[in-house]
Amino acid sequence: MRKYKKYKKIYSNNPADFEFMIGKKVAKQQPKKEKFTKKKFKSGLYVNTILSITIHSILQIPAFTFEEDDSIVECRRCKIVTLEEINEFSLRN
């Protein structure tokens, strides 16, 4: 089983700082906390795969677009999940 490294939370307005996350699985997290939220993405899933990085049209900060749906979520609200956490999220559904 493959494990992802633990990444520090990034506070940046530069989209290039988030490029290493493209292709990774992420879940929503509470602002200023390390806990995951119980909110789902627009696709109805707790975990999505990052497709690209864009600038949020309203907030003017970096945001992710996802493979599973057409939603846009600001980068600082997403956190990379490990395989164990993905299994935990699958039990919620």
C-alpha positions in Angstrom: 0.0 0.0 0.0 1.2 3.4 -0.9 1.3 6.2 1.7 1.4 9.9 1.1 3.8 12.0 3.0 2.5 14.4 5.6 2.5 17.9 4.1 2.5 21.2 6.0 -0.5 23.4 5.4 0.4 26.1 2.9 -0.7 29.7 3.3 0.1 31.3 0.0 -1.5 33.2 -2.8 0.9 31.8 -5.4 -0.6 29.0 -7.5 2.8 27.5 -8.1 3.1 26.6 -4.4 0.2 24.1 -4.8 1.3 22.4 -8.1 2.8 19.4 -6.2 -0.8 18.5 -5.2 -2.1 17.9 -8.7 -3.2 14.3 -9.0 -3.5 13.8 -5.3 -6.6 12.9 -3.4 -7.9 15.6 -1.0 -10.8 16.2 1.4 -12.2 19.4 2.8 -10.9 20.6 6.1 -12.1 23.1 8.6 -10.4 26.6 8.2 -7.5 27.1 10.6 -7.8 23.5 11.9 -6.4 20.1 11.0 -9.8 18.3 11.2 -11.6 17.2 8.2 -15.2 18.5 7.7 -18.2 16.3 7.2 -19.1 18.3 4.1 -19.1 16.6 0.7 -17.8 18.0 -2.6 -20.4 18.9 -5.3 -19.9 15.4 -6.6 -21.4 14.0 -3.4 -18.0 12.4 -2.4 -15.9 13.2 0.6 -12.6 12.7 -1.4 -11.8 14.2 -4.8 -8.8 14.1 -7.1 -7.2 17.4 -8.1 -7.2 18.1 -11.8 -5.7 21.6 -12.0 -5.2 24.9 -10.2 -7.0 28.1 -11.1 -7.7 31.5 -9.5 -11.0 31.7 -7.7 -13.3 34.1 -9.5 -14.7 35.8 -6.4 -11.9 35.5 -3.8 -8.9 36.0 -6.3 -6.9 33.3 -4.5 -5.6 29.9 -5.8 -8.3 27.2 -6.1 -8.5 23.5 -7.2 -10.7 22.0 -9.9 -11.4 18.3 -9.6 -11.7 15.3 -11.9 -15.0 14.1 -10.3 -17.0 17.3 -10.7 -16.8 20.8 -12.0 -16.5 22.5 -8.6 -13.9 25.0 -7.6 -12.6 25.0 -3.9 -10.0 27.3 -2.5 -6.7 25.5 -1.9 -6.4 26.3 1.8 -9.7 24.4 2.4 -8.3 21.1 1.1 -5.9 18.6 2.7 -4.2 15.6 1.2 -5.6 12.4 2.5 -3.7 9.1 3.3 -5.0 5.7 2.2 -6.2 5.0 5.7 -8.2 8.2 5.7 -9.7 7.4 2.3 -10.9 4.1 3.8 -12.4 5.9 6.7 -14.3 8.3 4.4 -15.6 5.3 2.4 -17.2 3.9 5.6 -19.2 7.2 5.9 -21.0 6.6 2.6 
